[in-house]
Amino acid sequence: MLRFSVYDDDGPASAWPLRGAHLLGPEDVGVRGRIRFENGVLTCERRGRDAVALCLLHETPPLGQLMLQTCLLPDREKPYVLTVELARHRIKQFIAKSEEWQMFDLSPGHPAMRHWEEARAHFTVAVTTPDPIAADRAAREALNQAITASERLAMAHAEILLHRRFASRAASSATLGVHVWPHRDGSALRELVKSNVDLVVMPLRWRDLEVEEGRFDWAPVDRWVQWAKEQGKPVVMGPLVDLSKRALPDWMYVWQHDYDTCRDLAYDYMSRVVERYRGVVGMWNVASALNTNENFELTSTQMVDLTRTASLLVRQSRRGARTMIEVRQPFGEHVAGKRDSLPPLSFIDRVVQEGVKFDALGVQLEIGTSGDGRASRDLMQLSSILDRFALLQVPVLVSALGAPSA
């Protein structure tokens, strides 16, 4: 089994929070397992003996708690020092992204390189000292410096790409949008949206629209759609298919083990929505988070089938209609806890291989809580996951970006 020694300021830790802790395999795909803390040691148990990584929320003063991970590590009798392995992974990531982004030519005085040199010096101390407590102290500083260095690198890379993209032409009028919940209304909100954004994203919840089976309340959505049309603002609407607890009507749970009936009811709902708003929606979010299996459990075939059904319905409603498929938990922590869920990259790749047509991939980046894939992550991690989705050769949109206000 895999074990890690953990320390606080006084020596071996007497307690250690395991919020968000899970195991990762190759390609950072979640692995089912059990993680426990006892006598200053984290023990990770899983089936098989393949190398795995530990991913968990870790306190990194002054940055706060960040979701960090180790490299893939083989089992051994002697516990690894957790902070040393977290620092090792972040230093490795800095080197890998510097090569991928072709940014090894930064000047020695660049902030990213200054912090990188500091991280490397402290990490050298951490891996060469025989005292695990001293190694932990040095590794903490190496980790903090490596995180800062990688954030600076990500910011420098973003600046280069922005200059390259917009050097000769202005940004699209639909570059920045905002989610407007239909039941929120008022002149102050409308004035704020009118003055500051060019795109209106209209989230749909099945339970809010079909308030009782067969009875719809269109008024809140109608008001905002009419206002957006009058203001000349493009509208993104959806998701059409969202089986999460917050979106699904209560009366649908009767059919949760009867997929054919569920699909028929979903088709009836989607067809009504598309028929009503097909003339005013610029892009449809056809499906969101089906791969997580967080509420209604589907097979992978059923996930793809529902996505295809929604996409075909939109495309048949209007020639040239544009569609998006949305990923809600891009880092895929849910795979470590849900047996039949699919990693987001695997799900999107399967959708593509099955011939489902869509115009963009939406990625939600919501951070700030430990549950539902919303743990805090730094800019390097966010940049890296977006790079992975970009490899699918599908336009990638950040369909939601959010953090707690306090």
Secondary structure, 3 states (H helix, E strand, C coil): CEEEECEECCEECCCCCCCCCEEECHHHCEECCEEEEECCEEEEECCCCCCEEEEEEEEECCCEEEEEECCCECCCCCCEEHHHHHHHHHHHHHHHHHHHCCCCCCCCCCHHHHHHHHHHHHHHHHHHCCCHHHHHHHHHHHHHHHHHHHHHHHHHHHHHHHHHHHCCCCCCCCCCEEECCCCCCCHHHHHHHHHHCCEEEEECCHHHHEEECCEECCHHHHHHHHHHHHHCCCEEEECCECCCCCCCCHHHHHHCCCHHHHHHHHHHHHHHHHHHHCCCCCEEEEEECHHHCCCCCCCHHHHHHHHHHHHHHHHHHCCCCEEEEEECCCCCHHHHCCCCCCCHHHHHHHHHHCCCCCCEEEEEEECCCCCCCCCCCCHHHHHHHHHHHHCCCCCEEEEEEECCCC
